Amino acid sequence: MKIQRALLSVSDKTGLVAFAQTLAASGVQLLSTGGTAKALREAGLAVTDISEHTGFPEMLDGRVKTLHPKVHGGLLYIRGNATHEAAVREHAIPPIDLVVVNLYPFEQTVAKPNVSLHDAIENIDIGGPSMLRSAAKNHDSVTVIVDPADYTPVAALIAATGNTTLELRRQLAAKVFARTAAYDAAIAIHLQKEFSANPAALSPTLTISAPLVQPLRYGENPHQTAALYGKFHEYFQQLHGKELSYNNILDLTAAAALITEYRGESPTLAILKHTNPCGVGQGGSLREAWDKAFATDRQAPFGGIIAVNQPLDAACAEAIAEIFSEVIIAPEFSPEALAILQKKKNLRLLRIIKSPLDAPAWDVRSVGAASFLLQQRDLKVTTAAELKIVTQRQPTAAELQAMLFGWRTVKHLKSNAIVYVGADRTLGVGAGQMSRVDSSRIAVWKAGEAKLSLAGSVVCSDAFFPFPDGLIAAAEAGASAAIQPGGSVKDSEVIAAADARGMAMAFTGVRHFRH
């Protein structure tokens, strides 16, 4: 059976006229509303207003125009069902075989800064989702389009055969329900935030809706299927290199989060591997920052991720180009730096449009068993004024600077985490161990491998030292000061051990576990 009648009502008019011209050329009657009807008429197409079709005028400032039995009856009745056929004949309801609808731009509206509640409410589409759902439910007979990208395959089939295939109608119906689910989720999320007395309160339902950005070649390992969803391209722009992998995306977002800690400061460069920083440096230039970060560990950076807090220049690009890296991210790349780095055809270069830390401040993690964990993101920044010096000796100015530098770095290491730092560089990094002492031993060993002295360094621990042994080991390695959250039942013993060794120690009162 050929498509006889189509209802078109869209906000996004991309490709609409060309598609409608194909329908008209195939003998399809066009029903439409408002601005869509106007656009079609201006293109010279014959259009029947929906109010003429239903015999009922649009009303309430356009809030009610398609909510009518002649619309939904024409969409929902089962073709070939005797009872349904009799009902539509009795009430003079002609079939509507094709629906083309995209929805009021609610998501775009609420994304605007300082959007009013009135504007948000007025951009909640009612008739559109209703028609889409009616058409999609009856996809055995009705074709439904919610995405202009689908005009081309539908138009080709109608031009060739007068109708679409059941297989295509099923695909389009599934797409409709995905779109209306995402639309409703966006509305629910916004209104829950608007109407909540406590914006930080947890919702009784976790709603996650994100469009497919791209399928990935595989997940963490080649036997795992994977894909990227969400708004990734609003935060990162790939300028060069082969397609990003699942692991690349995990690593580069971790790198972007870390480098954001140093946003607006002197040139800073971080090198990460498996989401852990293996070297961070600051200097008068990015090249100087690179030298300090790379000196921390000259082995781990191979195949790593590099992030900088300033536009990447040629001098730093030349130094980076001497080793193999997977990804480099920067707020900008100079033309000279691009020319140097683009010689490596597989090296991914990404511009940070905005930091992932500027996204909504919640982390969601799947834990299997159809369950999820939700938490506020760890955005705590500790200032010098918030430090509590618990030892007899106060830290020197250089030690205090190193404490604050290292505290921002250790926050981004997997627990248990220990970092030895100077005022502007990492010296030894130990992460992800079952014992805090083991993390410290690894950090000391890595510093020794790099031939870096820990004399006068600051040791940073993401959680409290449970016993004095960890602090004593740091002192024996050369650390003259320490920064840690505090809160252990053995704090007094740890402080006594620091005093006995002439160390300065600060408590932050904040733990930075990262699992």
Buried (B, 14 or more C-beta within 10 A) or exposed (E): EEBBBBBBBBBEBEBBBEBBBBBBEBEBBBBBBEEBBEBBBEBEBEBBBBBEBBEBEBEEEEEBBBBBBBBBBBBBBEBEEEEBEEBBEEEEBBBBBBBBBBBBEBBEBBEEEEBEEEEBBEBBBBBBBBBBBBBBBBBEBBBBBBEBEBBEBBBEBBEEEBBBEEEBBEBBBEBBBBBBEBBBBBBBBBBBBEEEEEEEEEEEEEBEBEEEBEEBEBBEEEEEEBEBEBEBEEBBEBBBBEEBBBBBBBBBBBBBBBBBBBEEEBBBBBBBBBBBBBBBBBBEBBBBBBBBBBBBBBEBBEEBBBBBBBBBBBBBBBBBBEBEBBBBBBBBBBEBBBEBBBEBEEBBBBBBEEBBBEBEEEEEEEEEEEEEEEEEEBEEEBEEEEBEBBBEBEBBEBBBBBBBBBBBBBBBBBBBBBBBBBBBBBBBBBBBBEEBBBBBBBBBEBBEEBEBEBEBBBBBBBBBBBBBBBBBBBBEBBBBBBBBBBBBEBBEBBBBBBBEBEBBBBBBEBBBEBE
